[in-house]
Amino acid sequence: CTAVRSVISLSEFDGFPSLYLEWAAGIPLSEWIKSLHMEGRLSPMAGNSNSHTAIICERGITTILKLASTILMALAEIHNAGATHNSLTPSKIIVDEINGSGNILVKIIGLGSASLQRDDSDNFSDSQRDLFSMGSILFEMFTGRCPFKKVHDGDLPSCKK
């Protein structure tokens, strides 16, 4: 599974079994989201310069859609391997651009609470938590804010031309 870090060593530490995982280069998706929404890629809605509502420029939308697709493929790879993450957040997704090529590599980390999917016909319910989390992550990628935090109009991202 390329969506998670590879095990590079199995050993013992203070008498306990230990796994050593490859380093996941890049930045957490949570930092990527902050960077996208703070770089001035937001512009005011046409015809309403006093509005706090903002849209993302076409380049920003293309970037978000490309990254969202890559993250969804990584999550599908984990599910197809028979596992469920169970605690997916933007800070548990590492984003890295490959050699300045514009291609995006994603690693999903924080699998400490992961579980194996059951073999019965209820596999979908095992994945529901991950799918719900992914919806929240997509909302945050597009808006720059968590869907569950109350935000006052003055707290919305500022709009720059």
C-alpha positions in Angstrom: 0.0 0.0 0.0 1.7 3.2 -1.2 -0.7 5.5 0.7 1.0 4.7 4.1 4.6 4.8 5.3 6.6 1.6 4.7 8.0 -0.3 7.6 11.8 -0.1 7.4 12.7 -2.1 10.5 11.1 -4.4 13.0 12.9 -4.6 16.3 12.6 -4.4 20.1 12.8 -1.3 22.3 12.9 -1.8 26.1 11.5 -5.3 25.6 8.6 -4.2 23.5 8.1 -4.9 19.8 8.8 -1.8 17.7 8.2 -0.7 14.1 10.3 1.9 12.5 8.6 3.6 9.6 9.9 5.6 6.6 9.9 9.3 7.0 7.0 11.0 5.2 8.4 14.1 3.5 6.1 17.1 3.0 3.7 19.1 5.1 0.5 18.2 6.9 -2.6 19.0 4.9 -3.7 21.3 7.7 -0.7 23.5 7.0 -1.3 23.3 3.2 -4.9 24.5 3.7 -3.7 27.5 5.8 -1.1 28.3 3.2 -3.6 28.2 0.3 -6.1 30.4 2.0 -3.5 32.9 3.3 -1.6 33.4 0.0 -4.2 35.7 -1.4 -5.6 33.1 -3.7 -9.1 34.2 -2.5 -10.8 36.9 -4.4 -14.0 38.8 -3.7 -17.2 37.7 -5.3 -17.9 39.7 -8.4 -20.2 42.7 -7.9 -20.1 42.7 -4.1 -16.8 44.1 -2.8 -18.2 44.4 0.8 -19.1 40.7 1.0 -17.1 38.4 3.2 -18.1 35.5 1.0 -15.1 34.5 -1.2 -14.5 32.3 -4.1 -11.2 30.6 -4.9 -9.5 31.4 -8.2 -9.6 28.8 -11.0 -5.9 27.8 -10.3 -6.8 27.2 -6.6 -9.8 25.1 -7.5 -7.8 23.0 -9.9 -5.1 22.5 -7.3 -7.6 21.5 -4.6 -9.4 19.1 -6.9 -6.1 17.4 -7.9 -5.1 17.1 -4.3 -8.6 15.9 -3.2 -8.5 13.2 -6.0 -5.0 12.0 -4.8 -6.2 11.9 -1.1 -9.3 9.9 -2.1 -7.2 7.4 -4.1 -4.9 7.0 -1.1 -7.9 6.4 1.2 -9.4 3.9 -1.3 -6.1 2.1 -1.3 -6.2 1.7 2.5 -9.8 0.5 2.4 -9.1 -1.9 -0.5 -6.3 -3.4 1.7 -8.9 -4.1 4.3 -8.2 -1.4 6.8 -10.1 1.6 8.1 -8.2 4.7 9.5 -10.9 5.7 12.0 -9.4 9.1 12.9 -8.6 10.9 9.6 -7.9 14.6 10.0 -6.0 17.1 7.8 -3.0 16.8 10.2 -2.8 13.1 9.4 -2.4 13.6 5.7 1.1 14.5 4.5 1.3 16.4 1.1 4.5 16.6 -0.9 5.1 17.8 -4.4 7.4 15.4 -6.4 10.5 17.2 -7.7 8.7 20.4 -8.5 6.8 18.6 -11.3 3.3 19.5 -10.0 2.6 15.9 -9.2 1.4 15.4 -5.7 2.4 12.6 -3.3 0.1 11.9 -0.3 0.9 9.7 2.7 -1.8 9.0 5.3 -0.2 8.7 8.8 -1.6 8.2 12.3 -2.8 4.7 11.8 -2.7 3.9 15.6 -6.5 3.7 15.8 -6.9 1.9 12.5 -8.9 -1.3 12.3 -9.3 -4.2 10.0 -12.6 -4.3 8.1 -14.9 -7.2 9.0 -15.5 -10.0 6.5 -19.3 -9.7 6.7 -21.6 -7.7 4.4 -21.3 -4.7 6.7 -18.0 -3.5 5.3 -19.5 -0.1 4.3 -20.3 0.8 7.9 -16.6 0.2 8.8 -15.6 2.8 6.3 -18.3 5.4 7.1 -16.3 7.2 9.7 -13.4 7.7 7.2 -15.9 8.9 4.5 -17.5 11.3 6.9 -14.1 12.6 7.9 -13.1 13.0 4.2 -16.2 15.1 3.6 -15.2 17.4 6.5 -11.6 17.6 5.1 -12.9 18.5 1.6 -15.1 21.2 3.2 -12.0 22.6 4.9 -9.9 22.4 1.8 -12.4 24.5 -0.1 -13.3 27.0 2.6 -10.2 27.2 4.8 -12.2 26.4 7.9 -13.5 23.5 9.9 -17.2 22.8 9.3 -17.9 22.3 13.0 -16.5 25.5 14.4 -18.8 28.5 14.7 -17.3 31.3 12.7 -18.5 34.9 12.9 -18.6 36.9 9.6 -15.6 39.0 10.6 -13.5 35.8 11.0 -13.9 34.6 7.5 -10.8 34.7 5.3 -10.0 38.2 4.0 -10.4 38.7 0.3 -7.7 40.1 -1.9 -7.7 40.9 -5.6 
